Amino acid sequence: MRVFKKTTKSAKFTIEMTDHLGIARRFPGLTDRRQSEQLGRRIEALIGCRSVCLNPDRELTGWLERAPQKLKVRLATLDIIDKERLSASKPLQDLIDGFEKHMQAQERSPQHVRETVNMVTAVFNACDFKSWTNIASSKVKSCLMNWRRAGVPISLLKVKGKAKERKPIPISFRRSNAYLVAAKSFCQHVVDEHLATENPLRGLKKLEEEKDRRRERRAPTAEEFARLIATTVGGPVRYGMRGWERALLYRWAHLTGLRPVTIRRMLVAHVNPDERNYKVLGQDVKNGKAIHQQVLKSSLVEDIRALISGKHPGAKLFGGTYKQLTKKTSGMIQDDLADAGIPYETQDGYFDFYAARHGFCTNVDAASTSDGVTQDLMGHQS
């Protein structure tokens, strides 16, 4: 390696060395000779790695991530570094697009992919991050703290219609954690793809959600649930579903413990009354495990048989005349609770659609002697 000035009037030094192909190359240095020599040694180290087909070590990779984009482009053009190493300097949106494709390839549900990408984008836009090197944990931490106090600005949310007119609502600890997990997952993906060496958000920890629980649900009592079913069976059509189908839906949620979003994606082909079993695909549960041939409760067999009679295997299991089960299940059950004279909210909490799952969990816990059994049946990660 040779470090020199082309002329006595040159402000910067020039670095000359031989690359991995034996070709003499020159790189612009700095105004200080010592710093130029240090830069030259870094480039020589990269050439050495390329010569023996090895990846740069952690220290050298970290320096490369912080190096000027112009220098990295030159190194990539000369094939001294892989062009993929330029990815971390791309606009963040390009990296987010790659993260989205990665989740899709992992067979994550479209809703999960969409919500995760939206949360990552909202956080990074709020922090004004434009590239990977802009990401700073202190800014993300401050951003989430502001949102817990003042709410997420509507301009950062993808909302429609009247929702644009409402005022921002301070987010809960749970929602704040969701934003943090989404952002950390994105950063970890970039690291796993060897586009960066360290997750800049690794040190951020989730908040204790129990300290800020906004919505307490209550498991319905046996008397309440029986009254709800008896009243709903003869109720009017709501959200495209006749009374008896809604009653069966509530029983299904109560006896299977499945999440509303999971029930919404279930098809006729997923249940088999003759074999008395049903299955849920791995992408539809949080723990990612494919659950096959779960036992179908005997009290549901004939009603499910009547529900799917004459339907195509690819048709939705629940939803009536709608394309799929409505997302407004909370409003639906509130109407049926009112008909049954059951309060939606008491001092013990809310009785919404999700509360049926709470009832299932209570019953499983009471009957099971193993936490692992409860965990698997509920589809929990831990």
C-alpha positions in Angstrom: 0.0 0.0 0.0 1.2 3.5 -0.8 -0.2 6.7 0.6 0.8 9.9 -1.2 -0.4 13.3 -2.5 -0.7 13.7 -6.3 0.6 17.2 -6.1 1.9 19.5 -3.5 -1.3 21.5 -3.7 -3.5 18.4 -3.2 -5.7 18.7 -0.1 -6.2 15.0 0.3 -4.0 11.9 0.1 -4.4 9.2 -2.4 -4.3 5.5 -1.4 -2.8 3.0 -3.9 -2.8 -0.8 -3.5 -3.2 -4.0 -5.4 -6.7 -5.7 -5.3 -7.5 -9.4 -5.2 -7.1 -9.7 -8.9 -3.6 -8.2 -8.9 -4.8 -4.9 -10.4 -3.5 -1.6 -9.0 -6.3 0.5 -7.6 -6.4 4.0 -6.2 -8.8 5.3 -3.6 -9.3 8.9 -2.4 -7.9 9.3 1.1 -8.3 12.0 3.8 -6.5 15.2 4.6 -4.6 13.5 7.4 -1.9 10.9 6.4 -2.4 8.7 9.5 -6.2 8.5 9.0 -5.6 7.8 5.3 -3.2 5.0 6.2 -5.8 3.6 8.6 -8.5 3.7 5.8 -6.0 2.0 3.5 -5.5 -0.8 6.0 -9.3 -1.3 6.2 -9.5 -1.6 2.5 -6.6 -4.0 2.4 -8.3 -6.2 5.0 -11.4 -6.3 2.8 -9.3 -7.3 -0.2 -7.6 -10.0 1.9 -11.0 -11.4 2.9 -12.1 -11.5 -0.8 -8.9 -13.2 -1.8 -9.6 -16.2 0.5 -13.4 -16.0 0.1 -14.0 -15.2 3.7 -16.6 -12.8 5.2 -15.2 -9.8 7.0 -15.0 -10.2 10.8 -17.4 -8.3 13.1 -15.2 -5.3 13.6 -14.5 -4.8 9.9 -18.2 -5.3 9.0 -19.2 -2.7 11.6 -16.8 -0.2 10.1 -18.1 -1.0 6.6 -21.6 -0.3 7.7 -20.6 3.2 8.8 -18.3 3.9 5.8 -19.4 6.5 3.2 -21.8 5.2 0.6 -19.6 6.4 -2.2 -16.7 4.3 -1.0 -19.0 1.2 -0.6 -20.3 1.6 -4.1 -16.7 1.7 -5.4 -15.7 -1.4 -3.4 -18.8 -3.3 -4.7 -18.1 -2.2 -8.3 -14.6 -3.6 -8.0 -16.1 -6.8 -6.5 -14.1 -6.3 -3.2 -17.4 -6.6 -1.3 -20.7 -8.2 -2.1 -23.3 -5.9 -3.6 -25.7 -7.1 -1.0 -23.7 -5.2 1.6 -25.0 -2.0 0.1 -28.5 -3.0 1.1 -28.2 -1.5 4.6 -27.6 1.9 3.0 -30.7 1.7 0.8 -33.8 3.6 1.7 -35.5 2.0 4.7 -38.6 1.4 2.6 -36.6 -1.0 0.3 -35.6 -3.0 3.4 -39.1 -3.0 4.7 -40.4 -4.3 1.4 -37.9 -7.1 1.7 -39.1 -7.8 5.3 -42.6 -8.0 4.0 -41.7 -10.5 1.3 -39.8 -12.6 3.9 -42.9 -12.8 6.2 -45.1 -13.7 3.2 -42.6 -16.5 2.3 -42.9 -17.7 5.9 -46.6 -18.2 5.3 -47.6 -15.6 7.9 -51.3 -14.5 7.6 -51.9 -11.5 5.3 -53.4 -9.6 8.2 -50.3 -10.2 10.4 -48.0 -9.1 7.6 -50.0 -6.0 6.8 -50.3 -4.9 10.5 -46.6 -5.6 11.2 -45.4 -3.6 8.2 -47.8 -0.7 9.0 -46.4 -0.6 12.6 -42.8 -0.6 11.5 -43.5 2.1 8.9 -45.3 4.2 11.5 -42.5 4.1 14.0 -39.7 4.8 11.5 -41.7 7.7 9.9 -42.3 9.2 13.3 -38.6 9.0 14.1 -37.7 10.3 10.6 -35.4 7.3 9.8 -34.4 7.2 6.2 -31.7 4.5 6.1 -30.5 1.7 8.3 -27.7 3.8 9.9 -30.4 6.3 11.1 -32.1 3.8 13.4 -31.4 4.7 17.0 -32.9 3.0 20.0 -33.2 6.3 22.0 -35.4 7.8 19.3 -37.7 4.8 19.2 -37.9 4.7 23.0 -38.9 8.4 23.0 -41.4 8.0 20.2 -43.2 5.2 21.9 -43.3 7.1 25.2 -44.9 10.1 23.4 -47.5 7.8 21.9 -48.3 6.4 25.3 -48.9 9.9 26.5 -50.5 11.6 23.5 -51.5 8.9 21.1 -50.3 8.0 17.6 -50.8 10.8 15.1 -53.5 10.0 12.7 -51.2 10.9 9.8 -49.1 7.9 10.6 -52.0 5.5 10.6 -53.7 4.0 7.5 -57.3 4.8 8.4 -60.3 5.5 6.3 -63.4 7.7 6.4 -64.5 9.2 9.8 -61.5 7.6 11.6 -59.4 10.4 10.1 -61.4 12.9 12.1 -61.0 11.4 15.6 -58.4 12.6 18.0 -55.3 10.4 18.8 -55.8 8.2 21.8 -52.9 7.4 24.1 -51.8 3.8 23.4 -51.6 1.1 26.1 -48.4 -0.7 27.2 -49.6 -3.7 25.2 -49.9 -1.7 22.0 -46.6 0.0 22.7 -45.0 -3.4 23.0 -46.6 -4.5 19.7 -44.9 -1.5 17.9 -41.6 -2.3 19.6 -41.8 -6.0 18.7 -42.6 -5.2 15.1 -39.6 -2.8 14.8 -37.2 -5.2 16.5 -38.3 -8.1 14.3 -37.6 -6.0 11.2 -34.1 -5.1 12.5 -33.4 -8.7 13.4 -34.4 -9.8 9.9 -31.8 -7.3 8.4 -29.2 -8.8 10.7 -30.2 -12.4 9.9 -29.9 -11.6 6.2 -26.2 -10.5 6.9 -27.0 -7.0 5.8 -25.9 -5.6 9.2 -24.0 -6.9 12.2 -26.2 -5.7 15.1 -29.8 -5.1 15.9 -29.8 -1.4 17.0 -33.0 -2.0 19.0 -31.8 -5.1 20.8 -31.4 -3.3 24.1 -35.0 -2.1 24.3 -37.2 -4.1 26.6 -41.0 -4.5 26.6 -43.1 -2.9 29.3 -45.0 -4.8 31.9 -48.5 -4.9 30.4 -50.1 -5.9 33.7 -49.3 -2.4 35.0 -51.5 -0.8 32.3 -54.3 -3.2 31.5 -57.0 -1.2 29.7 -59.6 -3.8 29.1 -60.5 -6.6 31.5 -62.5 -9.5 30.1 -64.5 -11.9 32.2 -65.3 -15.5 31.5 -69.1 -15.9 31.3 -70.8 -18.0 34.0 -72.5 -21.2 32.9 -75.9 -19.6 33.5 -75.1 -16.5 31.4 -73.7 -18.5 28.5 -76.7 -20.8 28.5 -79.1 -17.9 28.5 -77.2 -16.2 25.7 -77.4 -19.3 23.5 -81.1 -19.9 24.3 -82.0 -16.4 23.3 -79.8 -16.1 20.3 -81.1 -19.3 18.6 -84.4 -17.6 18.0 -83.0 -14.2 17.3 -83.1 -12.1 14.1 -80.6 -12.1 11.3 -77.5 -10.0 12.2 -74.3 -9.5 10.3 -75.5 -11.9 7.6 -76.1 -14.7 10.1 -79.3 -16.2 11.4 -79.8 -16.6 15.1 -79.0 -20.4 15.3 -75.8 -19.9 13.3 -74.6 -17.1 15.7 -75.5 -19.3 18.7 -73.4 -22.1 17.1 -70.6 -19.7 16.6 -70.6 -18.7 20.2 -70.6 -22.3 21.3 -67.8 -23.1 18.8 -65.6 -20.3 20.3 -66.5 -21.4 23.8 -65.7 -25.1 23.3 -62.7 -24.8 21.0 -61.0 -21.7 22.5 -60.0 -20.5 19.1 -59.3 -16.8 18.5 -61.8 -14.8 16.4 -59.3 -14.3 13.6 -58.6 -18.0 13.5 -62.3 -18.8 13.3 -62.7 -16.2 10.6 -60.2 -18.1 8.4 -61.6 -21.6 9.0 -63.1 -23.4 6.0 -65.6 -26.2 5.7 -62.7 -28.6 4.8 -61.2 -28.0 8.2 -63.9 -29.8 10.1 -64.9 -33.5 9.9 -68.1 -34.3 11.8 -67.9 -38.0 10.7 -64.4 -38.4 12.3 -65.3 -35.9 15.0 -62.3 -33.7 14.6 -61.2 -30.4 13.2 -57.8 -28.9 12.3 -56.2 -25.4 12.4 -53.3 -24.6 10.2 -50.0 -23.5 11.8 -50.2 -20.0 10.2 -53.5 -19.4 12.2 -52.1 -19.8 15.7 -49.4 -17.8 17.4 -47.2 -20.7 18.3 -46.9 -21.6 14.6 -47.7 -25.3 15.3 -50.1 -27.1 12.9 -52.9 -28.5 15.1 -54.4 -31.6 13.4 -57.4 -33.7 14.5 -58.4 -31.8 17.6 -61.4 -33.6 19.1 -64.7 -32.1 18.1 -67.0 -32.0 21.1 -69.9 -34.4 20.8 -72.4 -31.6 21.5 -71.2 -29.8 18.4 -71.1 -32.7 15.9 -74.7 -32.6 14.6 -75.0 -28.8 14.5 -71.7 -28.5 12.6 -72.9 -31.2 10.2 -76.1 -29.2 9.5 -74.0 -26.0 9.1 -71.7 -27.4 6.4 -74.3 -29.6 4.6 -74.3 -28.8 0.9 -71.4 -26.4 1.2 -68.2 -26.6 -0.9 -65.1 -27.7 1.1 -63.4 -24.3 0.2 -66.3 -22.3 1.6 -66.0 -20.4 4.9 -67.2 -22.2 8.0 -68.9 -19.2 9.6 -70.2 -16.0 8.1 -73.7 -16.6 6.8 -74.3 -14.5 3.7 -71.1 -12.4 4.2 -67.9 -13.4 2.4 -66.4 -14.2 5.8 -67.2 -13.8 9.4 -67.6 -10.2 10.3 -64.8 -8.4 12.1 -67.5 -6.7 14.2 -68.1 -9.7 16.4 -68.0 -7.5 19.5 -70.9 -5.5 18.2 -72.7 -8.6 17.2 -72.5 -10.3 20.6 -73.4 -7.0 22.4 -76.8 -7.0 20.5 -77.4 -10.6 21.4 -76.4 -10.0 25.1 -78.9 -7.1 25.2 -81.7 -9.4 23.9 -80.8 -11.9 26.6 -80.7 -9.3 29.3 -77.1 -9.9 30.1 -74.9 -6.9 30.9 -72.0 -6.3 28.5 -69.8 -4.8 31.2 -69.8 -5.5 35.0 -67.2 -4.8 37.7 -65.6 -8.1 36.7 -64.9 -7.0 33.1 -66.4 -7.1 29.6 -68.3 -10.0 28.1 -67.2 -9.6 24.4 -66.8 -12.2 21.8 -63.2 -12.9 22.9 -64.5 -13.7 26.4 -65.8 -17.0 25.1 -62.1 -18.0 24.7 -61.5 -16.9 28.3 -64.3 -19.3 29.3 -62.6 -22.1 27.4 -59.3 -21.4 29.1 -60.9 -21.4 32.5 -62.5 -24.8 31.9 -59.2 -26.2 30.5 -57.2 -25.0 33.5 -59.7 -26.5 35.9 -59.7 -29.9 34.1 -55.9 -30.1 33.2 -53.0 -31.1 35.4 -50.4 -29.8 32.9 -49.6 -26.3 31.9 -48.3 -27.7 28.6 -51.8 -29.1 27.8 -53.4 -25.7 28.3 -50.6 -24.0 26.3 -51.1 -26.3 23.3 -54.9 -26.1 23.3 -54.9 -22.3 23.6 -52.2 -22.0 20.8 -49.9 -19.9 23.1 -46.2 -19.5 22.4 -45.5 -19.7 26.1 
